[in-house]
Amino acid sequence: MNTKELVCWAARLADEKKAENIRVIDLGGKSSLCEFILIATATSKPHLDAVEEGISRKLKEQGIYKHNRDGRESNLWRVSDYGGFLAHIMTQEARDFYGLDEIFRFGKEIDFTKPVKKTTKKAVAKTPKKTVKKPTKKTAAKKMVKSATKKAKTPAKKTTVKKTTKKTISKNTKKK
């Protein structure tokens, strides 16, 4: 289950516990904290406890645990960090005072009641893979043949030819 599916499921769980004014906000990679924010309103401390516990219990059953939690004893606001999303369960008083809806207005609200569409990868034409020849072990005979052919391919050393000039020719002819 991806993070978007997970946060939408958590929002539906909050809705089952009668939380009010539930919002799921996609931060679109604009936050270093998380990808999504879940904000829900509880009407009292017992309701706050029930909503938080309802989400936590169902996620634990699927092997998804909180990374961190804040506001354990608060009567106003609880925050649960699930890695990819933060779940803020708060009373209307706390929601009005802290203004999280306003703080995260840059994000895009997601309709959590609809099933999340899974993105599929477009089909890409496969290109044939290049085969790479693996080096083979060379036997002593192959090494000798290779070194002999290598020597045969290298040009012979050039011999220097002494240029003769008219003076050297005339000197040679005079001596005779």
C-alpha angles and dihedrals in degrees: 000000000000124000095260092054090046096052091046090051090050089051091052089050089053088049090052087056089053097252112166135225093015116188131181113197124194107212091197096220092303094117131064090205100067146318099252139025124209115199121184134167124229122195099219144358093271089049090048089053092048095050094047093045093046093055094041095049096049093046091048089054087060092047095257113133135184116261090203141351134203134188097037093159098029119121091202114040141018126186123195120189113210095172101248094042142024120221113210113191110182144155119256089251092057092042092054093044099047097036099209090163088060094042092054097039089118089070127085117250115232126211100235093186093072121074112261113251112232115228115233127204116245116246111260123199109250117237118212113260119243114243116225119208112231116224113254126217112263120224121218091256092053090049091052093049091048094050091047093052090046090055091047092053095052112089119248118258113275116243117218116239117208111233114230121215132193090262094056090047093050091047091051093049094048092056092058 
